[in-house]
Amino acid sequence: MDNKINFAYECMFIADVSGNDNAEATVNKFVSLVKENGEIIDVTEWGKRRFEYPINDKAEGYYTIVTFRSAPEFPAELERLLNIDENVMRTLILKLDEAEAEKAARRAADKAAAPAVEEAPAEDAPAAEDAPAAEDAPASEDAPAADAE
């Protein structure tokens, strides 16, 4: 990268899911564009979600959030390219302060380390049989009894 001052940004965009593999291709296109022009801190894909209100007469879209560092000129160009693309329904690019950028970097590191923790066998964890069953738990006085009708 250049020796220019780089700032942290967060870009959220909603891709159209009405076509075949439209969303995946759109996400890959813009993530690779950010990678070419900056340093990606984290990519979070929320996936397909329903809208509260239709956007462009569509009821759902594919949400993606990219946290990255780049030169100050790049976010304006990225926003221009996102707005030109017909498969992108909405965009938002924010400049992050350094504290937020550090939090995003820590979340990305934790997310990357999480699969390694899940793969480790949990030998010390109690078996499901050891946990008290819901039937054995005393009934709350506030809750109506299931037998009383």
Number of C-alpha atoms within 10 A of each C-alpha: 10 8 6 9 9 16 16 23 23 22 19 18 23 25 27 26 21 13 8 9 10 15 23 14 13 21 22 11 11 16 17 12 13 21 14 12 16 20 16 20 21 20 17 12 13 11 13 16 13 11 11 8 10 11 13 8 7 14 15 19 24 22 21 20 20 20 24 27 23 22 18 15 9 14 22 11 11 18 15 11 13 21 15 10 11 10 20 21 19 15 17 12 17 12 17 17 11 12 9 14 21 14 11 20 17 14 14 17 13 11 12 12 11 11 10 9 10 9 8 8 8 10 7 6 7 9 9 8 7 7 8 9 9 8 7 7 8 7 12 8 7 6 7 10 10 7 5 5 5
